[in-house]
Each structure stands twice: as structure tokens, then as C-alpha cells.
Amino acid sequence: MNDHEIVGRSFTASNEMHAVVWRTGRTVTVQDLGTIGGPFSEAAAVNARGDVAGYGALPGNTSYHAVLWRNGQPTDLGTLGGQLSFATAINSHGDVVGWSTTEGTTHAFRWHDGRMTDLGTLPGGTFSAANGINDHGDIVGESGSFSQRAHAVMWRNGTAVDLGTLPDGGYSSARAVNNRGDVVGLSGSATAIQRPVRWRDGRITDLGTLGGTDGLANAINDRGDVAGWADSADGRLHAAVWRRGRAAVDLGPDMIVNASDSHGRLAGWVPIMNSQALFWR
């Protein structure tokens, strides 16, 4: 989301899933972004200029490709040589990141000025994915292999840096990065416990939950507000926000936050059948 737009997906009267933009103000309006010829599309991110990144099915529904919508018009961003690609984030310069299939695996990509670049993997890795990018070009995601569990990674100036895990962590994933270089995501243990974490200046911090074991940090704004979800003591999933380094604030059960704007407003969804988009002002 940006300061006045939220993106995602919604179903049409004919039950097709389409990428949409909700514009917020005194009232909320919605725009159908359409598809690239196939039966469905989904928007994943929007920058301050209103450029939208996501993916869409090709005609015949044979595969799907990363898409950039600019002024409401879609552009197929192609792939790294495989059949599939998916855009996950976009910065204010219009740089798009995500992942694409290539030679039997998936690799993170950066798309800039009409060209998709393979970001590669961590040393020894065979797969990677990019989940976030800031305005300085720092890109975050994860990389691993079949014999090496995925670790959170930052690509900076063309170099992949392993962000590591919590001390008991077996794997980790970076989901977002702000313009200060703070990174958020998750760190998982060998016993499958998943903790919401933040990386700052090379140090990883467990953000804590709402009394349960698991959580995930999905978004961070330039003020340092972190948003995502966390379990309560009874194991129920709750939307959560961590502000100014404090403990998680409970935003309600059975909801997930996945975006935050510069004013601390939040967007998310209800992860159940017939899910609904949510906006916290």
C-alpha cells in the first residue's frame, strides 16, 4: 500500500479473480485492473506513484507472468526463461522484484527499465525468491537448496548477504525492507516454531508474539512500525503491530496485516473462505 492506495485481488460477478486497487479517502473506491488475457490476476504491491506489481494468467491459462500496471495499463514482464514468474514488490523508481522459474528451479529477479535480471542465490543455494525492495535498491528474500534450508538474504549492490537466523533457527525468510535498511520476516526452528523477527545493523531480534509460539512480520514502514500476525496463548492467529520496539499490539483475531503506510495505517485480510480485505486507519 501507499498513503492513499491499497492493492490486492477481488472476484468479479463471473467469479474471476482480478487485481484491484482500493483508493482511500472519505469514501473507498475500487478499480478493476483486469488481466493480461487470461482468467485471473492479482496485485501484490503499489508504489508512491501508483504503479502496481503483481501477476496474471496468460491466454489459455497455460501459465502466469509477473505484471506491471502503470496508469492502469498492464505490461507482461516475462520470465527468466521458465514458464512462470511472480512480482512481489515495487519501489518508488518502478523497480520490480519477485521470482521466476528457470532451468528447473526458481530464482529471484529484479526488473528495471524493461529488463529482468537474475539475482542468483546464496553460495551453495539452488533457489531464491525476492519479497521486498526499498528506494535505495536493497532487495530482500530467501535462498536455499534441497540440502540447505532457506535463509533470509539481502541483495545489495549485486551481492547476496546471508542474514542468518535466531540461535535455534533452522531457516529464515525476509519479507520487507524499509528505506533505513531495517528488514523484517520470520525465523523458524528445527521444531517448526516460527518467530516474527527484525534485522537491524546486522543483528536479529525476536519481536515476540501475543502469548503463543508463532508469528510473522510482513511489513515495515520508514518509522519502524512492524506489522503482521502473531499467535495468542490459545494458538489463535491475530493481526498484530509492533511500534517503536514495543511488545505486539493485538488488532483482533483471525486477521493478518500485510502492509503499512508512512502514517502507520495498515492493510490486511481475513484468511478464511470468502476472505475480506481490511484497512486500519
Secondary structure, 3 states (H helix, E strand, C coil): CCCCEEEEEEECCCCCEEEEEEECCCCCEEEEEECCCCCCEEEEEECCCCCEEEEEECHHHCCEEEEEEECCEEEECCCCCCCCEEEEEECCCCCEEEEEEECCEEEEEEEECCEEEEEECCCCCCEEEEEEECCCCCEEEEEECCCCCCEEEEEECCEEEEEECCCCEEEEEEEEECCCCCEEEEEEECCCCEEEEEEECCEEEECCCEEEEEEEEEEECCCCCEEEEEEECCCCEEEEEECCCCCCEEEEECCEEEEECCCCCEEEECCCCCCCEEEEC
